[in-house]
Amino acid sequence: MEILKDLALAFIMLIRIGAVLRIVYCFICMGADEEQSTTYKKRIRNTIIFYIMAECVWVIKDLVMSYYM
């Protein structure tokens, strides 16, 4: 069970770091290419939505695990 918790924590950290790096990358590309700024804004918005949904999944998993354990 301890390995599963460590794996879940590693996966959460990977999602967080990936989302932050994606947002930073989109900001850099948006600064370099003014014509595509609306596309990069959409990508940033989608990344934030993905991050919120991923965090909600982990919170729901923790609630279910604490309820049954």
C-alpha positions as a Python dict, from the first residue, in 0.01 Angstrom:
ca = {
    (1, 'M'): (0, 0, 0),
    (2, 'E'): (294, 231, 68),
    (3, 'I'): (422, 185, -287),
    (4, 'L'): (82, 284, -423),
    (5, 'K'): (82, 605, -216),
    (6, 'D'): (433, 691, -334),
    (7, 'L'): (332, 627, -693),
    (8, 'A'): (24, 848, -656),
    (9, 'L'): (231, 1131, -506),
    (10, 'A'): (484, 1103, -788),
    (11, 'F'): (206, 1112, -1045),
    (12, 'I'): (50, 1420, -884),
    (13, 'M'): (385, 1598, -883),
    (14, 'L'): (439, 1505, -1248),
    (15, 'I'): (98, 1653, -1340),
    (16, 'R'): (170, 1973, -1146),
    (17, 'I'): (516, 2022, -1294),
    (18, 'G'): (392, 1939, -1644),
    (19, 'A'): (108, 2189, -1622),
    (20, 'V'): (335, 2466, -1500),
    (21, 'L'): (593, 2395, -1771),
    (22, 'R'): (322, 2389, -2038),
    (23, 'I'): (187, 2727, -1924),
    (24, 'V'): (537, 2878, -1918),
    (25, 'Y'): (606, 2737, -2265),
    (26, 'C'): (281, 2886, -2399),
    (27, 'F'): (366, 3226, -2248),
    (28, 'I'): (709, 3218, -2411),
    (29, 'C'): (564, 3120, -2748),
    (30, 'M'): (293, 3385, -2712),
    (31, 'G'): (560, 3650, -2659),
    (32, 'A'): (756, 3532, -2960),
    (33, 'D'): (461, 3502, -3199),
    (34, 'E'): (203, 3778, -3160),
    (35, 'E'): (-18, 3646, -3441),
    (36, 'Q'): (-84, 3316, -3262),
    (37, 'S'): (-158, 3468, -2921),
    (38, 'T'): (-523, 3360, -2925),
    (39, 'T'): (-419, 3000, -2992),
    (40, 'Y'): (-174, 3003, -2703),
    (41, 'K'): (-431, 3163, -2473),
    (42, 'K'): (-668, 2878, -2559),
    (43, 'R'): (-394, 2626, -2487),
    (44, 'I'): (-322, 2790, -2150),
    (45, 'R'): (-691, 2780, -2064),
    (46, 'N'): (-712, 2412, -2161),
    (47, 'T'): (-405, 2333, -1951),
    (48, 'I'): (-560, 2503, -1649),
    (49, 'I'): (-885, 2312, -1701),
    (50, 'F'): (-689, 1985, -1725),
    (51, 'Y'): (-501, 2068, -1405),
    (52, 'I'): (-821, 2145, -1214),
    (53, 'M'): (-985, 1824, -1334),
    (54, 'A'): (-677, 1618, -1245),
    (55, 'E'): (-666, 1765, -894),
    (56, 'C'): (-1038, 1696, -850),
    (57, 'V'): (-987, 1331, -945),
    (58, 'W'): (-716, 1292, -681),
    (59, 'V'): (-928, 1464, -416),
    (60, 'I'): (-1223, 1236, -494),
    (61, 'K'): (-991, 933, -478),
    (62, 'D'): (-863, 1044, -138),
    (63, 'L'): (-1218, 1095, -10),
    (64, 'V'): (-1325, 750, -125),
    (65, 'M'): (-1014, 588, 21),
    (66, 'S'): (-1060, 761, 356),
    (67, 'Y'): (-1429, 668, 364),
    (68, 'Y'): (-1368, 299, 310),
    (69, 'M'): (-1050, 264, 515),
}
